[in-house]
C-alpha cells in the first residue's frame, strides 16, 4: 500500500464520521473510490485485509467486504485470496486540473428562435395558455380512475405507436363535426403536443436542404422544427387574407406551414380563395401544406371555418391539432391527420419513430370526448374567452395612451397590439419584473429588426380583474422605454 496505515484508516474514519445519510457500505465505497481516482491509492497498491479494516474501524466485516466487492465489481479493485489490490486505470487522475471541454452547437442550431419561458404559476398575459383553473378536474380524475380500474396493468405497456385507437376514433368523429374533415382512425397519429407533430412532418416529408415556406411573423415551433431538420427557410408576409404567395418565387418549397383559421400571432383568417389557391399550388408543385389548427375551436362569431384538409378530396395537407390550448398544457397530447394514401405509406416509419405511451390519459381523453364533456367544456371556454377579449379591448382603449392598432381576429386566446417604434423586447423584459409576460411581436419575425413592433397579450390565463392594472403597467413601461430611446 502506498500510504501509511494510519493515513489509510484516518481517511476511512473521517468518511464514516462525516457521512450524511449514506449507509456505512456506500460511505466506505465512495471514500475508497475517490482515493483511487485522485491518486491517494496508487495502482497495484495492496489494501489491508477486510478483517483488519473492520477491527480498526470497529465495523462489521460484512460491511467492509460489501464495499470492497462493489469496488471490485466496477473494476477499481482486484480481489483474490491474498486480499485486495488497486487496479491500474487507463485514465489520468481526476485530481488534475483539466480545461473545460470545448463544445459548440451545430451551426444551424444557432438560428433557432429564442426559447419561450414557461412560468409556473403562469404570469399574466402569457400567450397560448388556457384558463386551466376552469378545467373540470374532478371529472377528469373520475375518468382516469375508471380507466385504471377497468384496465389496470393492461395499460402499462407501450401500446400502439400511433396512439390509442379509442382516442383516434374519437378525434376523427370530432373533426368530422367541428372541422369538416372526413377521416378515420387510421389517418390519425397521436403526438406529444403539436411540436412533435411538426418534427414528424419534417422527418416524414422532407430532406435536409429542401426549402420550407412559413408565415412571417409566425409560430416559433414551426421555425424550430424546420431549422432542426436542416431545411432552408423562407418567410412569407401575412396580410388580411393570410399568408400570400411570393411575387416571383425562384424555387418551390417542399413544406408550407400556415395557420389559416387564426394566424399566429396576427389573428387573421385566410380567405377561401387563397386557401384553394394554396391547395392547387401545393398539388402542382409536389409540396405539402402543414396546417396548424392550434385554437380554431375558440371562434366567437359565425360558423366554424372548415379546415384546408377537408376542402377538397385528397388535399396535400397534414393537419395538426393539440389539446394543450383547449384543455391544459401539461397533458402533452396533440395529433396529426393525414390523407389516406400518406397515412398508409408512412405507417412503417411511424412505428419506427414513435413509441406508444400516456395510455391511461389517452383512454380518459377518449371518454372525455365521446361522452360530450369536451364539447361542453369548449362551449364554456368560448363564452369565457369571448367576454375576456371584449374586456381586454376595453382596458386597452382606456389605459393605452400611445397610438396603436389591435389585431386579434374573431377568436383565440390572445390579442396583438401593434405599436410602432418601440423596443418591444425591452418592454417584455421589464414586464416580467412586474409579473407580466406578454410576448414581443418583433420576435415572431425571421428578422426581428425588420418586423413590426408591439405586444402579444394572452388573456386565456388572465382574469379580467387584472386587465386594467396590467395594461396601465405596460403603458408606463412603454412610455419609459421610448423616453430612454429618445
C-alpha positions in Angstrom: 0.0 0.0 0.0 1.4 3.4 -1.0 0.0 5.4 2.0 0.8 4.7 5.7 -1.7 2.6 7.6 -2.6 5.5 9.9 -3.4 7.7 6.9 -5.5 4.9 5.3 -7.5 4.3 8.4 -7.8 8.0 9.1 -9.2 8.5 5.6 -11.9 5.9 6.2 -12.6 7.0 9.8 -13.2 10.7 8.7 -15.5 9.5 5.9 -17.6 7.4 8.5 -17.7 10.4 10.9 -18.8 12.8 8.2 -21.3 10.6 6.3 -24.6 12.4 5.6 -27.4 9.9 5.4 -25.5 7.3 3.4 -25.1 3.7 4.6 -21.7 2.7 6.0 -21.2 0.5 3.0 -21.7 3.4 0.5 -19.6 5.7 2.6 -16.6 3.4 2.6 -17.2 2.7 -1.1 -17.1 6.4 -2.0 -14.1 7.1 0.2 -12.0 4.3 -1.4 -13.2 5.1 -4.9 -12.2 8.8 -4.6 -8.9 7.9 -3.1 -8.2 5.6 -6.1 -9.3 8.1 -8.7 -7.3 11.0 -7.1 -4.1 9.0 -6.7 -4.0 8.6 -2.9 -4.2 4.9 -3.5 -1.9 4.2 -6.4 -2.3 1.3 -8.9 -1.1 -2.1 -7.7 -1.2 -0.9 -4.0 -2.4 -3.7 -1.7 -5.0 -2.9 0.9 -5.2 -4.4 4.4 -7.5 -7.4 4.8 -11.1 -6.9 5.4 -10.9 -8.4 8.9 -8.1 -5.9 9.8 -10.0 -2.9 8.4 -13.1 -4.0 10.3 -11.2 -4.3 13.6 -9.5 -0.9 13.1 -12.8 0.9 12.3 -14.9 -1.1 14.7 -17.3 -2.1 11.9 -18.8 -5.3 10.7 -16.6 -7.3 8.4 -19.6 -7.9 6.2 -19.9 -4.1 5.7 -16.2 -3.9 4.7 -16.5 -6.8 2.3 -19.6 -5.4 0.7 -17.8 -2.1 -0.1 -14.7 -3.9 -1.4 -16.8 -6.3 -3.5 -18.6 -3.4 -5.1 -15.3 -1.7 -6.0 -14.0 -5.0 -7.4 -17.2 -5.4 -9.5 -16.7 -1.9 -11.0 -13.1 -2.6 -11.7 -11.4 -0.3 -9.2 -10.0 -3.2 -7.1 -8.7 -6.7 -7.9 -9.7 -9.2 -5.2 -8.2 -12.7 -4.7 -7.4 -15.0 -1.8 -4.5 -12.7 -0.9 -6.7 -9.7 -0.4 -7.5 -6.5 -2.4 -5.2 -4.7 -4.8 -5.8 -1.3 -6.6 -6.4 -1.8 -10.3 -4.4 0.0 -13.0 -6.8 2.5 -14.5 -6.2 3.9 -18.0 -7.3 7.5 -17.4 -5.5 10.3 -15.7 -6.2 11.3 -12.2 -9.4 13.3 -11.6 -7.3 15.4 -9.2 -5.5 17.0 -12.2 -6.8 20.3 -13.5 -8.4 20.0 -16.9 -9.5 22.7 -19.2 -13.3 22.8 -19.7 -14.5 20.6 -22.6 -14.7 22.5 -25.8 -18.1 22.3 -27.4 -20.1 24.3 -29.8 -23.6 23.7 -31.1 -24.1 22.8 -34.8 -24.2 26.0 -36.8 -27.8 25.6 -37.9 -29.0 25.4 -34.2 -27.6 28.9 -33.7 -30.5 30.1 -35.9 -33.2 28.7 -33.5 -35.6 31.4 -32.2 -35.2 32.4 -28.6 -36.6 29.9 -26.1 -40.1 30.7 -24.7 -40.1 30.8 -20.9 -42.7 28.7 -19.3 -43.5 30.0 -15.8 -45.3 28.1 -13.1 -47.6 29.6 -12.0 -48.3 31.3 -15.3 -47.7 35.0 -15.4 -50.5 37.4 -16.6 -50.8 37.9 -20.3 -48.8 34.8 -21.3 -49.9 33.9 -24.8 -51.2 30.5 -25.7 -52.2 29.4 -22.2 -55.8 28.4 -21.4 -57.8 29.1 -18.3 -56.6 25.9 -16.5 -58.5 26.8 -13.3 -61.7 26.3 -15.3 -60.8 22.8 -16.3 -63.2 20.2 -14.7 -60.5 18.4 -12.7 -62.8 16.2 -10.5 -64.4 14.9 -13.7 -61.0 14.2 -15.2 -59.9 12.4 -12.1 -63.0 10.2 -12.2 -62.4 9.3 -15.8 -58.8 8.4 -15.1 -59.8 6.3 -12.1 -62.4 4.5 -14.2 -59.8 3.7 -16.9 -57.3 2.4 -14.4 -59.9 0.4 -12.5 -61.3 -1.2 -15.7 -58.0 -1.9 -17.5 -55.3 -1.6 -14.8 -51.9 -3.1 -15.6 -53.0 -3.8 -19.2 -52.3 -0.1 -19.8 -48.7 -0.2 -18.5 -47.2 -1.4 -21.8 -46.2 0.8 -24.7 -49.4 0.5 -26.7 -49.8 1.4 -30.4 -47.2 3.7 -31.8 -49.9 5.8 -33.5 -51.7 6.2 -30.2 -54.8 4.6 -28.6 -57.3 3.6 -31.2 -60.2 4.8 -29.0 -58.8 8.3 -28.9 -58.0 8.3 -32.6 -61.6 7.3 -33.4 -62.9 10.0 -31.0 -60.8 12.6 -32.6 -61.9 11.6 -36.1 -65.5 11.9 -35.2 -65.0 15.2 -33.5 -63.1 16.6 -36.6 -65.9 15.5 -38.9 -68.4 17.6 -37.0 -66.3 20.6 -36.0 -63.8 21.0 -38.8 -65.3 19.3 -41.8 -62.6 16.7 -42.1 -63.7 13.3 -43.4 -61.2 10.9 -41.9 -61.0 7.7 -39.8 -58.7 6.5 -37.0 -56.1 5.1 -39.4 -55.3 8.6 -40.6 -54.8 10.0 -37.1 -51.5 9.8 -35.2 -51.3 10.9 -31.5 -48.3 13.0 -30.8 -46.8 14.5 -27.7 -48.1 18.0 -28.5 -48.0 20.0 -31.7 -44.2 20.3 -31.6 -43.8 16.5 -32.0 -46.3 16.7 -34.9 -44.1 19.4 -36.6 -41.0 17.3 -36.1 -42.7 14.2 -37.6 -43.8 16.2 -40.6 -40.2 17.2 -41.3 -39.0 13.6 -40.8 -41.6 12.0 -43.0 -42.0 14.6 -45.8 -38.7 16.4 -46.3 -34.9 16.0 -46.8 -32.1 18.2 -45.4 -31.5 21.3 -47.5 -35.0 21.4 -49.0 -37.0 24.6 -48.9 -39.7 25.4 -46.4 -42.1 28.4 -46.6 -43.7 29.7 -43.4 -45.6 32.7 -42.2 -43.6 35.8 -41.3 -44.4 36.6 -38.5 -45.3 33.1 -37.4 -45.1 30.3 -34.9 -41.8 29.7 -33.1 -42.3 26.0 -33.1 -42.5 25.7 -36.9 -39.3 27.6 -37.3 -37.5 25.5 -34.7 -38.7 22.2 -36.3 -37.6 23.3 -39.8 -34.2 24.6 -38.6 -33.6 21.4 -36.6 -34.4 19.3 -39.7 -31.8 21.3 -41.7 -34.3 22.9 -44.0 -33.9 26.2 -45.7 -36.4 28.8 -44.5 -38.2 31.5 -46.4 -40.7 33.7 -44.7 -43.8 34.9 -46.5 -45.7 38.0 -45.4 -49.2 37.9 -44.0 -52.0 40.3 -45.0 -55.7 40.4 -44.1 -56.3 37.3 -46.2 -53.5 35.3 -44.5 -50.2 34.2 -45.9 -49.7 35.1 -49.6 -47.6 33.9 -52.5 -44.2 35.4 -53.1 -44.3 37.7 -56.2 -41.9 35.7 -58.3 -40.5 32.6 -56.5 -37.1 31.5 -57.7 -37.6 28.0 -56.3 -40.5 25.9 -54.9 -40.9 24.6 -51.4 -41.2 21.1 -50.1 -43.1 22.2 -47.0 -45.5 25.1 -46.5 -46.5 26.0 -42.9 -49.6 28.0 -42.2 -52.2 28.7 -39.5 -55.2 29.6 -41.8 -58.0 29.5 -39.3 -56.4 32.0 -36.9 -53.0 33.2 -37.9 -50.5 33.3 -35.1 -49.7 35.9 -33.9 -51.8 38.4 -36.0 -55.1 36.5 -35.8 -56.1 36.9 -39.5 -58.3 34.4 -41.2 -57.2 33.0 -44.6 -59.8 33.6 -47.2 -61.4 30.7 -49.1 -60.0 31.9 -52.4 -56.5 31.9 -51.0 -56.9 28.5 -49.3 -57.9 27.0 -52.6 -55.1 28.7 -54.4 -52.6 27.3 -51.9 -54.0 23.8 -52.3 -53.7 24.0 -56.0 -50.2 25.4 -55.8 -49.1 22.6 -53.4 -50.6 19.9 -55.6 -49.0 21.1 -58.8 -45.5 21.6 -57.2 -45.3 18.4 -55.2 -45.4 20.3 -51.9 -47.1 19.5 -48.6 -49.0 22.1 -46.5 -48.7 21.7 -42.8 -52.0 23.2 -41.4 -51.6 24.3 -37.8 -55.1 24.5 -36.2 -53.9 25.4 -32.7 -57.0 27.3 -31.4 -59.7 27.3 -34.0 -62.2 25.8 -31.5 -62.4 29.3 -30.0 -64.2 31.2 -32.7 -66.6 33.9 -31.4 -68.8 34.8 -34.4 -70.2 32.8 -37.3 -69.8 29.2 -38.1 -66.6 27.2 -37.6 -64.2 27.6 -40.6 -63.6 24.3 -42.4 -60.0 23.0 -42.3 -57.9 23.1 -45.5 -57.6 19.3 -45.2 -61.4 19.0 -45.7 -61.8 21.5 -48.5 -61.0 19.2 -51.4 -60.6 15.4 -51.8 -57.0 14.1 -51.3 -55.7 17.5 -50.3 -51.9 17.7 -49.9 -52.3 18.7 -46.3 -51.2 17.4 -42.9 -53.4 18.8 -40.2 -52.0 19.4 -36.7 -54.1 19.8 -33.6 -53.4 20.0 -29.9 -55.3 19.7 -26.6 -52.7 22.0 -24.9 -54.8 25.0 -25.8 -58.3 23.6 -25.3 -57.7 21.6 -22.1 -54.3 22.1 -20.3 -50.7 22.3 -21.5 -49.2 19.5 -19.3 -51.5 17.0 -20.9 -49.0 16.9 -23.8 -51.3 15.3 -26.2 -51.7 16.5 -29.8 -52.5 14.8 -33.1 -51.8 14.9 -36.8 -54.2 13.9 -39.5 -53.0 12.8 -43.0 -54.7 11.9 -46.3 -55.3 8.2 -46.6 -52.6 7.4 -49.1 -49.9 9.3 -47.0 -51.1 7.6 -43.8 -50.7 4.2 -45.3 -47.3 5.0 -46.8 -45.8 6.3 -43.6 -47.2 3.7 -41.3 -43.9 1.6 -41.1 -42.0 4.8 -40.4 -44.4 5.8 -37.6 -43.9 2.5 -35.9 -40.1 3.1 -36.1 -40.1 6.7 -35.0 -42.7 6.6 -32.2 -43.4 4.6 -29.1 -46.9 4.5 -27.6 -47.3 6.0 -24.1 -49.6 8.0 -21.9 -52.2 5.3 -22.4 -54.4 6.0 -19.4 -54.5 9.7 -20.2 -55.4 8.9 -23.9 -58.2 6.5 -22.9 -59.5 9.0 -20.4 -59.5 11.7 -23.1 -61.3 9.5 -25.5 -64.1 9.1 -22.8 -64.0 12.9 -22.2 -64.7 13.5 -25.9 -67.1 10.7 -26.6 -69.3 11.5 -23.6 -69.8 15.1 -24.6 -67.6 16.7 -21.9 -65.2 18.1 -24.4 -67.9 19.9 -26.4 -69.4 21.3 -23.2 -66.0 22.5 -22.0 -65.3 24.2 -25.3 -68.6 25.9 -25.3 -67.9 27.2 -21.7 -64.5 28.4 -22.7 -65.8 30.1 -25.8 -68.1 32.2 -23.6 -65.4 33.0 -21.1 -62.8 34.0 -23.8 -65.2 36.0 -25.8 -66.0 38.0 -22.7 -62.3 38.4 -21.8 -61.4 39.6 -25.2 -64.0 42.3 -25.1 -62.9 43.3 -21.6 -59.2 43.4 -22.7 -60.1 45.6 -25.7 -61.9 48.0 -23.3 -58.9 48.0 -21.0 -56.6 48.8 -23.9 -58.8 51.6 -25.1 -58.9 53.1 -21.5 -55.3 52.7 -20.4 -53.0 52.5 -23.5 -52.2 56.1 -24.3 -49.8 55.6 -27.3 -51.1 55.3 -30.9 -51.7 51.6 -31.6 -53.7 49.2 -33.6 -55.2 45.9 -32.5 -55.0 42.6 -34.5 -56.9 39.7 -33.0 -59.4 38.2 -35.4 -62.7 36.7 -34.3 -61.4 34.2 -31.8 -58.4 32.6 -30.0 -56.9 33.5 -26.7 -54.6 36.5 -27.5 -54.7 40.0 -28.8 -51.8 41.5 -30.8 -51.2 45.2 -30.2 -49.1 46.9 -32.8 -47.2 49.9 -31.5 -44.7 51.4 -33.9 -41.2 52.3 -33.0 -40.9 50.7 -29.5 -38.2 48.3 -28.2 -40.8 45.6 -27.5 -38.1 43.2 -26.4 -37.0 45.5 -23.6 -40.6 46.2 -22.6 -41.2 42.4 -22.3 -38.1 42.1 -20.1 -39.2 44.9 -17.8 -42.8 43.5 -17.7 -41.5 40.2 -16.3 -40.2 42.0 -13.3 -43.8 43.2 -12.8 -45.1 39.6 -13.1 -46.5 40.2 -16.6 -45.5 38.1 -19.6 -46.6 39.4 -22.9 -44.6 38.4 -26.0 -42.7 40.8 -28.2 -44.3 41.0 -31.7 -41.0 41.6 -33.4 -39.6 38.3 -32.1 -42.1 36.4 -34.3 -40.4 37.6 -37.4 -37.5 35.7 -39.1 -35.6 39.0 -38.9 -36.8 40.9 -35.8 -35.1 44.1 -36.9 -37.3 44.2 -40.0 -40.6 43.3 -38.3 -43.4 45.4 -36.8 -43.2 46.1 -33.1 -45.8 45.6 -30.4 -47.1 43.2 -27.8 -48.9 39.8 -28.0 -51.2 39.7 -25.0 -52.7 36.3 -23.9 -56.0 36.6 -22.0 -56.8 32.9 -21.7 -54.9 32.5 -18.4 -55.6 36.0 -17.0 -58.6 37.1 -15.0 -60.3 40.2 -16.3 -59.8 41.8 -12.9 -56.1 42.1 -13.7 -56.6 43.8 -17.1 -56.7 47.5 -16.1 -53.8 47.4 -13.7 -51.8 45.2 -16.1 -52.3 47.5 -19.2 -51.6 50.5 -17.0 -48.2 49.0 -16.1 -47.4 48.1 -19.7 -48.3 51.6 -20.8 -45.9 53.0 -18.2 -43.1 50.7 -19.3 -43.6 51.5 -23.0 -43.5 55.3 -22.2 -40.4 54.7 -20.1 -38.5 52.8 -22.8 -39.5 55.3 -25.5 -38.2 58.1 -23.3 -34.9 56.2 -22.9 -34.7 55.7 -26.7 -35.1 59.4 -27.4 
